[in-house]
Amino acid sequence: MTKVETEIVLAGDPGPADNKIETYVAVGDSLVYRALVWVTRIGILAAFLGGWQRLGTSSPYWELVVSSPSKIASEFWTWLGEADFWSDLRITLTEAGVGYFIGVISAIVVVGIIVPIPLLDRFVRPFIAVANGLPKVVLAPLFLVWFGIGLRSKVYFVATFIFFIVFYGVYTAVKSINRDFLDNTRALGANKAQMIRHVYMPAMITWVISSLRIGIPFSILAAVFSEFLGGSEGIGVRIAHGQQLLRNAEVMAGVLVLAAVALSLDQLLIRLESHLSRWRGR
């Protein structure tokens, strides 16, 4: 290999592997490929629902055990016309949303307090680890005893779930920042606001959004579970009622409503992450 050829290779002359990668990326972004993906998804979903419908209507036993998509859709359609359904959905989302907000803010505040003080960090960390290891589901009845069966006990129970998820995500993000990079940034005269804006926030975005996405289904799960234990309103109460009366269509309708809510919120966070990632690259 001549000297000129060596310089071209070292400069990053695209080889066959690079061309293949570019081809795969181009194919993955093409309209035809995306249409094919959606057609495949819809086909799989249609086959699944068709098999489920056939199984659920094949005998009274299977109708009792797994219900059927048509009965679930009928149940859901009936709910849409009921004012109580919208009230139950609002209550469950309020419990999950307020608890989610409190858990996220509390986790960020605790990280912001203990990380800048190494001695406090080393002192508090074992206690947080022990608290995280406690079986929260088993402790749920205590929340009802301490705070009653109203909204407050459910909100605090949700916040307890979310706190540890977000805490460890944010804590890991902050700890992963290179210490030398922080020292050099301070040496260049960056103040605290500039450090947060240009160092901490870009480094934390991916970790925080991932923690928030993980927390969404857990917040809904915690709210529904607390309604199971003690509540007179909410989607969890509807699911429990259907379970007690062996109405699996009612149970599945409630589960699918919550799944649709969780999926919608997750998609919003994905869009937010995409937007913030573009901001981080500037």
C-alpha positions as CSV (number, residue, x, y, z in Angstrom):
1,M,0.0,0.0,0.0
2,T,1.4,3.4,-1.0
3,K,1.6,6.3,1.3
4,V,-1.3,8.1,-0.4
5,E,-3.5,5.0,-0.1
6,T,-2.6,4.7,3.6
7,E,-3.6,8.3,4.2
8,I,-6.9,7.8,2.5
9,V,-7.7,4.7,4.7
10,L,-6.7,6.5,7.8
11,A,-8.8,9.5,6.9
12,G,-11.9,7.2,6.9
13,D,-12.4,6.1,3.3
14,P,-15.7,4.3,3.4
15,G,-15.3,0.6,2.8
16,P,-17.9,-2.1,2.0
17,A,-19.1,-2.4,5.6
18,D,-19.8,1.3,5.7
19,N,-21.7,1.2,2.4
20,K,-23.8,-1.7,3.8
21,I,-24.6,0.3,6.9
22,E,-25.7,3.3,4.8
23,T,-27.8,1.0,2.6
24,Y,-29.5,-0.5,5.7
25,V,-30.2,3.0,7.1
26,A,-31.6,4.2,3.8
27,V,-33.9,1.1,3.6
28,G,-35.0,1.5,7.2
29,D,-36.0,5.1,6.6
30,S,-37.8,4.4,3.3
31,L,-41.6,4.7,3.1
32,V,-42.0,1.2,1.7
33,Y,-40.1,-0.3,4.6
34,R,-42.2,1.5,7.2
35,A,-45.4,0.6,5.4
36,L,-44.3,-3.1,5.3
37,V,-43.6,-2.9,9.1
38,W,-47.1,-1.6,9.8
39,V,-48.8,-4.1,7.5
40,T,-46.9,-6.9,9.3
41,R,-47.9,-5.5,12.7
42,I,-51.6,-5.2,11.7
43,G,-51.5,-8.8,10.2
44,I,-50.1,-10.2,13.4
45,L,-52.6,-8.3,15.5
46,A,-55.5,-9.4,13.3
47,A,-54.4,-13.0,13.5
48,F,-54.1,-12.8,17.2
49,L,-57.6,-11.3,17.7
50,G,-59.1,-13.8,15.2
51,G,-57.6,-16.7,17.1
52,W,-58.7,-15.2,20.4
53,Q,-62.3,-14.6,19.2
54,R,-62.5,-18.2,17.9
55,L,-61.2,-19.6,21.1
56,G,-63.4,-17.4,23.3
57,T,-66.6,-18.4,21.4
58,S,-65.7,-22.1,21.0
59,S,-67.2,-23.2,24.4
60,P,-68.8,-21.7,27.6
61,Y,-65.6,-22.7,29.4
62,W,-63.3,-20.7,27.2
63,E,-65.8,-17.9,27.1
64,L,-65.5,-17.7,30.9
65,V,-61.8,-18.1,31.1
66,V,-60.5,-15.8,28.3
67,S,-63.7,-14.0,27.1
68,S,-63.5,-12.7,23.5
69,P,-62.5,-9.4,21.8
70,S,-66.1,-8.8,20.7
71,K,-67.4,-9.0,24.3
72,I,-64.6,-6.8,25.5
73,A,-65.3,-4.2,22.8
74,S,-69.0,-4.3,23.7
75,E,-68.2,-3.8,27.4
76,F,-65.9,-0.9,26.6
77,W,-68.5,0.7,24.3
78,T,-71.0,0.5,27.1
79,W,-68.5,2.1,29.5
80,L,-68.0,5.0,27.1
81,G,-71.6,6.0,27.6
82,E,-71.4,5.9,31.4
83,A,-70.6,9.0,33.4
84,D,-69.2,6.8,36.2
85,F,-66.6,5.3,33.8
86,W,-65.1,8.8,33.1
87,S,-65.2,9.6,36.8
88,D,-63.4,6.3,37.6
89,L,-60.8,7.0,34.9
90,R,-60.2,10.5,36.2
91,I,-59.7,9.3,39.7
92,T,-57.2,6.6,38.7
93,L,-55.3,9.0,36.5
94,T,-55.3,11.6,39.3
95,E,-53.9,9.1,41.8
96,A,-51.2,8.0,39.3
97,G,-50.4,11.4,38.0
98,V,-50.1,13.2,41.4
99,G,-48.1,10.4,42.9
100,Y,-45.9,10.3,39.8
101,F,-45.2,14.0,40.0
102,I,-44.4,13.8,43.8
103,G,-42.1,10.8,43.3
104,V,-40.2,12.4,40.4
105,I,-39.7,15.8,42.2
106,S,-38.8,14.1,45.5
107,A,-36.2,11.9,43.7
108,I,-34.6,14.9,41.9
109,V,-34.5,17.0,45.0
110,V,-32.9,14.2,47.1
111,V,-30.2,13.6,44.4
112,G,-29.6,17.4,44.3
113,I,-29.0,17.5,48.0
114,I,-26.9,14.4,48.7
115,V,-24.6,14.3,45.5
116,P,-22.8,17.6,46.1
117,I,-21.9,16.5,49.6
118,P,-19.9,13.2,49.4
119,L,-20.1,12.6,53.2
120,L,-23.9,12.9,53.1
121,D,-24.0,10.7,50.0
122,R,-22.1,7.9,51.7
123,F,-24.2,8.2,54.8
124,V,-27.7,8.3,53.2
125,R,-27.1,5.8,50.4
126,P,-27.4,2.6,52.5
127,F,-30.7,3.8,54.0
128,I,-32.1,4.4,50.6
129,A,-31.0,1.0,49.4
130,V,-32.7,-0.7,52.4
131,A,-35.9,1.3,51.8
132,N,-35.8,0.3,48.2
133,G,-35.5,-3.3,49.1
134,L,-38.6,-3.3,51.2
135,P,-41.6,-5.1,49.7
136,K,-43.8,-2.1,48.9
137,V,-46.8,-4.3,47.8
138,V,-46.8,-5.9,51.3
139,L,-46.5,-2.4,52.9
140,A,-49.5,-1.1,50.9
141,P,-52.1,-1.9,53.6
142,L,-50.1,0.3,56.0
143,F,-50.6,3.3,53.8
144,L,-54.4,2.7,54.2
145,V,-54.0,2.6,57.9
146,W,-51.8,5.7,58.1
147,F,-53.5,7.9,55.5
148,G,-57.0,6.4,55.2
149,I,-58.7,5.0,52.1
150,G,-59.1,8.3,50.3
151,L,-56.9,9.9,47.6
152,R,-54.0,10.7,49.9
153,S,-53.0,7.1,50.7
154,K,-53.0,6.1,47.0
155,V,-51.0,9.1,46.0
156,Y,-48.3,8.4,48.6
157,F,-48.2,4.8,47.6
158,V,-47.7,5.7,44.0
159,A,-45.0,8.2,44.9
160,T,-43.1,5.6,46.9
161,F,-43.0,3.3,43.8
162,I,-41.8,6.1,41.5
163,F,-39.3,7.7,43.9
164,F,-36.8,4.9,43.8
165,I,-37.1,4.3,40.0
166,V,-36.3,8.0,39.3
167,F,-33.8,8.4,42.1
168,Y,-31.5,5.7,40.8
169,G,-31.8,6.9,37.2
170,V,-30.9,10.5,38.1
171,Y,-28.3,9.4,40.6
172,T,-26.5,7.2,38.1
173,A,-26.7,9.9,35.5
174,V,-25.0,12.5,37.7
175,K,-22.4,10.0,38.9
176,S,-21.5,9.0,35.4
177,I,-20.3,12.5,34.5
178,N,-16.5,12.6,34.3
179,R,-15.0,14.4,37.3
180,D,-12.2,15.8,35.3
181,F,-14.6,17.3,32.8
182,L,-16.5,19.0,35.7
183,D,-13.3,20.3,37.1
184,N,-12.1,21.7,33.7
185,T,-15.5,23.3,33.1
186,R,-15.3,25.1,36.5
187,A,-11.8,26.1,35.8
188,L,-13.0,27.8,32.6
189,G,-15.2,30.0,34.8
190,A,-18.6,28.3,34.4
191,N,-21.1,29.3,37.1
192,K,-23.7,26.9,38.6
193,A,-26.4,27.9,36.1
194,Q,-24.0,27.3,33.2
195,M,-22.9,23.9,34.7
196,I,-26.5,22.8,35.0
197,R,-27.4,24.0,31.5
198,H,-24.4,22.8,29.5
199,V,-23.1,19.8,31.6
200,Y,-25.6,18.2,33.9
201,M,-28.8,18.5,31.8
202,P,-27.4,17.1,28.6
203,A,-25.8,14.2,30.5
204,M,-29.0,13.4,32.4
205,I,-31.6,13.6,29.6
206,T,-31.4,10.0,28.5
207,W,-31.3,8.6,32.0
208,V,-34.1,10.7,33.3
209,I,-36.4,10.1,30.3
210,S,-35.7,6.3,30.6
211,S,-36.6,6.5,34.3
212,L,-39.8,8.5,33.6
213,R,-40.8,5.9,30.9
214,I,-40.3,3.0,33.3
215,G,-42.2,4.9,36.0
216,I,-45.4,5.4,34.0
217,P,-46.7,1.8,34.0
218,F,-45.6,1.4,37.6
219,S,-47.5,4.5,38.7
220,I,-50.7,3.1,37.1
221,L,-50.0,-0.3,38.6
222,A,-49.6,1.2,42.1
223,A,-52.8,3.3,41.7
224,V,-54.8,0.3,40.6
225,F,-53.4,-2.0,43.3
226,S,-54.2,0.5,46.0
227,E,-57.7,0.7,44.7
228,F,-57.9,-3.1,44.9
229,L,-57.0,-2.9,48.6
230,G,-59.3,-0.2,49.6
231,G,-61.3,2.1,47.4
232,S,-64.8,2.7,46.1
233,E,-63.9,4.4,42.9
234,G,-61.4,4.0,40.1
235,I,-60.6,1.6,37.2
236,G,-59.1,-0.7,39.8
237,V,-62.4,-1.0,41.5
238,R,-64.1,-1.9,38.2
239,I,-61.5,-4.5,37.5
240,A,-61.9,-6.0,41.0
241,H,-65.6,-6.0,40.6
242,G,-65.4,-7.9,37.3
243,Q,-62.9,-10.4,38.9
244,Q,-65.2,-11.1,41.8
245,L,-68.2,-11.8,39.5
246,L,-66.0,-13.8,36.9
247,R,-66.7,-11.2,34.2
248,N,-63.5,-11.4,32.3
249,A,-64.7,-9.0,29.6
250,E,-65.0,-6.3,32.3
251,V,-61.5,-7.2,33.7
252,M,-59.9,-7.1,30.2
253,A,-61.6,-3.9,29.2
254,G,-60.2,-2.2,32.3
255,V,-56.7,-3.6,31.7
256,L,-56.8,-2.5,28.0
257,V,-57.9,1.0,29.0
258,L,-55.0,1.4,31.4
259,A,-52.6,-0.1,28.8
260,A,-53.8,2.4,26.2
261,V,-53.2,5.3,28.6
262,A,-49.7,4.0,29.5
263,L,-48.8,3.6,25.8
264,S,-50.0,7.1,25.0
265,L,-48.0,8.6,27.8
266,D,-44.9,6.6,26.8
267,Q,-45.2,7.9,23.2
268,L,-45.3,11.4,24.5
269,L,-42.1,10.8,26.4
270,I,-40.4,9.3,23.4
271,R,-41.3,12.5,21.4
272,L,-40.0,14.6,24.3
273,E,-36.7,12.6,24.4
274,S,-36.3,13.0,20.6
275,H,-36.8,16.8,20.9
276,L,-34.4,17.1,23.9
277,S,-31.8,14.9,22.1
278,R,-31.7,17.4,19.2
279,W,-31.4,20.2,21.8
280,R,-28.5,18.3,23.5
281,G,-26.6,18.0,20.2
282,R,-26.5,21.7,19.6
